[in-house]
């Protein structure tokens, strides 16, 4: 039974099909959507009283920008009302996927023979993280990266 103090949101399914984010993405491509609409697609559904687009707008308002939201620690995402469990995990996974996409393609063929090469790799790998990461890079004798392991995360 809906609570009287919570306004009933008009869900996205009540919107004209041409205005729905998922349908517009499929028709016109992801570049045609706003940041809030892209986030809404990841969220999939809203919460009582808010559509996924309204929830996404709140996330952007709270953090100030898409980049700031992406750089926020998971604990900050979990602090957004309506962004718990699966929704927070989906956003965190999407953010980490985008971070990994920016890594060099041929990681197995990557040569980290000097400190400059290691610094460049880690600059890309750790870009935008709000917490300290203690990582171990395992290399073979030729400097090829075998493994990049996260050992601990701290907050500074």
C-alpha positions, -999 to 999 in steps of 0.1 A, spaced: 0 0 0 15 34 -10 23 58 18 4 90 18 35 112 25 54 99 -5 44 113 -39 37 86 -65 62 89 -93 51 85 -128 74 56 -138 93 57 -170 70 31 -185 43 57 -185 64 81 -206 60 82 -243 83 56 -259 103 82 -277 113 99 -244 124 67 -226 162 66 -221 167 30 -231 146 33 -262 163 65 -272 198 49 -267 188 20 -289 174 43 -316 199 72 -315 230 59 -297 244 66 -262 257 100 -272 221 113 -275 215 108 -238 222 131 -208 244 119 -180 213 114 -158 197 92 -185 228 71 -189 230 66 -151 193 58 -151 199 30 -175 225 15 -152 202 19 -122 174 1 -142 146 11 -118 139 39 -94 127 37 -58 93 45 -43 83 80 -54 112 84 -79 119 72 -113 154 59 -122 160 93 -140 150 113 -110 173 91 -88 202 96 -113 196 134 -112 198 133 -74 231 114 -76 246 140 -100 233 168 -78 248 153 -47 283 148 -62 282 178 -86 293 159 -117 295 125 -133 333 125 -128 329 134 -91 304 105 -87 327 81 -105 356 92 -82 336 89 -50 343 59 -28 317 32 -26 307 43 9 297 77 -5 275 60 -32 259 38 -5 251 71 13 227 81 -14 191 74 -4 178 48 -28 212 36 -39 218 4 -19 229 -31 -27 225 -41 -63 222 -5 -76 254 6 -59 272 -25 -71 260 -19 -107 273 17 -106 306 7 -90 311 -21 -116 304 3 -145 329 28 -130 356 1 -126 349 -12 -162 354 23 -176 387 27 -156 399 -7 -169 390 2 -205 414 31 -203 443 7 -195 466 -3 -223 450 -30 -245 479 -55 -246 486 -58 -209 503 -92 -215 527 -75 -240 533 -45 -217 569 -39 -207 575 -22 -174 613 -21 -175 618 12 -158 601 35 -132 587 58 -159 568 29 -175 555 17 -141 545 53 -132 526 57 -165 508 24 -160 498 32 -124 487 68 -133 462 53 -157 453 24 -134 447 45 -103 432 76 -120 402 89 -102 403 67 -71 395 85 -39 412 61 -16 447 48 -14 454 15 -31 483 -8 -21 490 -29 -52 516 -54 -62 528 -57 -98 543 -90 -106 567 -89 -136 588 -115 -153 625 -110 -159 618 -91 -191 595 -66 -173 563 -81 -187 533 -75 -164 521 -109 -152 496 -98 -125 483 -65 -109 470 -74 -75 452 -52 -50 464 -60 -15 447 -32 6 426 -1 3 429 28 27 414 63 30 446 83 35 
